[in-house]
Amino acid sequence: MILSAGGLGVSFGADEIFSGLTFNIERGDRTALVGVNGAGKTTLFRVLCGELAPSEGTISLARGTRVGYLPQEMSEFPTGPLLERVMLHSEETRAAIERHSELAERLSEGEDDDEALRELGEASHLLEASGAYTLEFRAARLLAGLGFRQDDLQKPLETFSGGWRMRAELAALLLAAPDLLLLDEPTNHLDLDARLWLEEYLQNFGGAVWIISHDPAFLDRTARRVMEMEFGRGSIYRGNYSSYEEQKKIEVAEREKQARLQADQREKIERFINRFRSNPKKRNLVQSRMKMLERMEVIETHRGHSRMRIRFPEVPRSPLKVIEASEISKRYDRVVFSGVDLLVQRGERIGIVGRNGEGKSTLSRLIAGIEEPTEGRVTISQGVLIGYYSQEVELSLSRDMSILEQLSSVSPESSEQQLRAFLGMFLFTGDDVFKRTSVLSGGEKSRIALARILLTPLNLLILDEPTNHLDIFSREVLEEALKDYKGTLVLISHDEHLLGAVVEKVFEVEGGSVRPFNGTFDYYLEKRHQALQELLDAPVRPEQSGPSQRDMEKDRKRREAEERNRLYKLRQRVERKIQVVEKDLLPLEEKLRAIEACLCDPSILADGPKVVELQKEHAWLADRTGGLQTEWDRLAAELEKIGS
């Protein structure tokens, strides 16, 4: 065990975020931390990494445990060459390398210092054991996996966009290989290739990993346990995110059933009290019933999710030709793309796709008129009203402004009452509107940025990764709103579901060019799959020389025999493991069913302490059987795979 938390709680004044969180983190743990926005997920991460002291409870770390934390956003980044900053991100590594260099330099000057020689030997051994001598190679490999090119490695980190600097921060954390890795929305700035690479990397990571993410597919492939923050408490579920959703449905249904039974019981008791309250002969019975009501613990059902309400203003009619780009090129330190001709017409719904770094955001800024092309011309027709959403939300908002001031700066003619009503649709109510932007979460800032755009009538929306930082429920609301939007839409996103739902035409940015696909995003994906399949089906040129047919046949038979023997032994081993799991699982399931039957008995439900005791035992048994069932499912799938 590397960390143990007991009775953790955090409060800000009278506002309790969570309390009573008790859990352990083992090496190899893979946990998804989920819950609605504002449930306290990021706050818990800040407590675990030592940024924030809990209001109550304790955290015990095993000696020498190192914790690495990747926040959703960073306002400040280190400067200097990319590779160097990633390599020297760890203070411990930097200090060890500097000390080693200092000792080596002292001895190279001819000093006869036995103590320095001994210390140098120890430092060399420590650096070798920690992999410091392969640091540059490993850093370069991590950066390549996250999408950086070889010629990026010596560029100053400050020349990269915020999203790429967040990738560099992630690479530095992975290189440091902490015992506990806390990742808050790590996929926000990753394209599909980098996301798949990260999934693979985390599966082989030696330490524990806790993840906050609104990407169910990513959590399904990386998490083996889910901790849900709800009602200010934490509940543990065994299995991945899909397993959690199924368990949650069953749990909610059971809670609602118990709540209905409890409500019926309370109603009967209250009727008795009201009926005989003034009857002296029934006084003792009435008081007994009143105490029974006081002891009865209210069963909380599932908390409903607050949802944004996006309603676009009436869309002014735009010219038929909205934007025309002729022979445009863009160059920074390299040519991003050149010779691009594009036409955006009224009512089109265009998706811009491609790997990160190919120029999608650059193209969006050019057609929005935010940047000028190096060559060529972009013509925006008169009467086109553009709303531009940047994925770098932090740069579009003033940190010192309140939420209300953010909207007032866009629409100064609107009254405070009108702005507050509008903000209510984006889940900002009451005194929330006076919060400073600097203290808001990434999801809250994204909602403000969307509100600023939708405050005025627009006939062209250019949205660059609008679902970054939004929770699953807000993404669904945005998708439905964009389906109903009557203007012209240009969308950059890695969210395949969103693109498939709203896009009718695709611009692919790749290799310095922009290629249009006149069709839906699904059509584009089909074409991409066809091209990949053709590449895989291409004939392979035979080698000039090789082993004889007879040798190849003998080798094939030998390998088949070895494989049969290996599978037989593996099958036996897995079957034995399944028997052990079943031996533990079956009696626990029987006991769980017995407790569930008790919890449906009205006579037992009337006994508050007994219900609490049964619920605690039920929770323990559910957790234990859930873990065993997950293990059984895994072994059964492994056995099926062996049999195939």
Buried (B, 14 or more C-beta within 10 A) or exposed (E): EBBBBBEBBBBEEEEBBBBEBBBEBEBEBBBBBBBBBBBBBBBBBBBBBEEBEBBBBEBEBEEEBBBBBBBBBEEEBBEEBBBBBBBBBBEEBEEBBEBBEBBEEBBEEEEEBEEBBEBBEEBBEBBEEBEBEEBBEBBBEBBBBBBBEEEBBEBEBEEBBBBBBBBBBBBBBBBBBBBBBBBBBBBBBBBEBBBBBBBEBBEEBEBBBBBBBBBBBBBBBBBBBBBBBBBBBBBBBBBBBBBBBEBBEEBEEBBEBBBEBBEEBBEEBEEBBEEBEEEEEBEEEBEEBBEBEEEBEEBEBBEEEEEBEBEBEEBEEBBEBBBBBBEBBBEEEEEBBBEBEBEBBBBBBBBBBBBBBBBBBBBBBBBBBEBEBBBBEBEBBEEBBBBBBBBBBBEBBEEEBBBBBBBBEEBEEBEEEEBBEBBBBBBBEEEBBEBEBEEBBBBBBBBBBBBBBBBEEBBBBBBBBBBBBBBBBBBBBBBEBBEEBEBBBBBBBBBBBBBBBBBBBBBBBBEBEBEEBEBBBBBBBEBEEEEEEEEEEEEEEEEEEEEEEEEEEEEEEEEEEEEEEEEEEBBEEBEEBBEEBEEBBEEBBEBBEEBBEBBEEEEEBBBBEBBEEBBEBBEEBBBBBBBBBBBBEBBEEBBEEBEE
